[in-house]
Amino acid sequence: MTLYFNEKYKTGIKELDREHQVLIATLNAIYYSLVDDLETTKNHLNLFLRMMESHFRHEEKILEKSNHPDKGTHAKEHEKLEMELGEIVKTLDSISSTTEFKRIIDRLGTWLVPHILEWDTKINLENHATSSHAPHSSMKREARPDIA
């Protein structure tokens, strides 16, 4: 499994796009650096899972600040993913092979990218911001060359 960040994953919000790039790169790095030392792999996966949770809170904060109409629905999607993350954390101690770790990493990849495509790329702060909840300047949407 190799995930590649590309233009279609961009939200136009620099902070989120950078976090998505880091998450994808981290997942790839864990996958390709699996070693016989399963404890190290468990630690790397735990770190990745904490990164995901932090990223979710950051997205929700941005949606809240901009008074985005989908903020509640998006947060519920994060809750569903976090429940799955919790199940993964529970299984980490019982994993005894790199094959099992690869299966978990594949599973994480199969919902990370679709979540970005189906949810995060639809965040459009310029169209949803109100005058009293205008996005912070660092959260403004970048121009996207693929959109006319």
C-alpha positions, 0 to 999 in steps of 0.5 A: 500500500502506498498513498499519494497526496495529490491535488484532488485531496486539497481542501484549499486550507493550507493548515489542513492540507499540510496535516493531510500530507503529514498523515499520509506520509506517516502512514506510508512510513509506518507501512514501509518501515515495519520491522521485526521489533513489533513494539516499535511498530505499535508505538508508531501506530499509537503516535499516528492514531493520536495524530489523527485525533488531534487532526480531527479536533483541529478540523472541528475547531476550524468548522466551528470558528467559521460557523460551517453548516456541516460542522455537526455532521462532520464531527459525527463522522469523526466520532465514527472514525474515532470509534474505529480507532479505539477498536484498533488501539484495543487490538494492538497489544494482541498483534504478533506479526507484520502481516497483521500490522499491514492489515491495520495500516491498509484499513487506516488508509482505506478510510483516511483517503475517502474521508479526505475526499468525501468530507474534507475537500467539501469544506468551503469557508468562503461560501459558509463564513458569516460576517461575525464568524469569518475565518481567521486569515490563516484558514482562508481557502487557497485558489484551486486551479482545478476549479473554474 
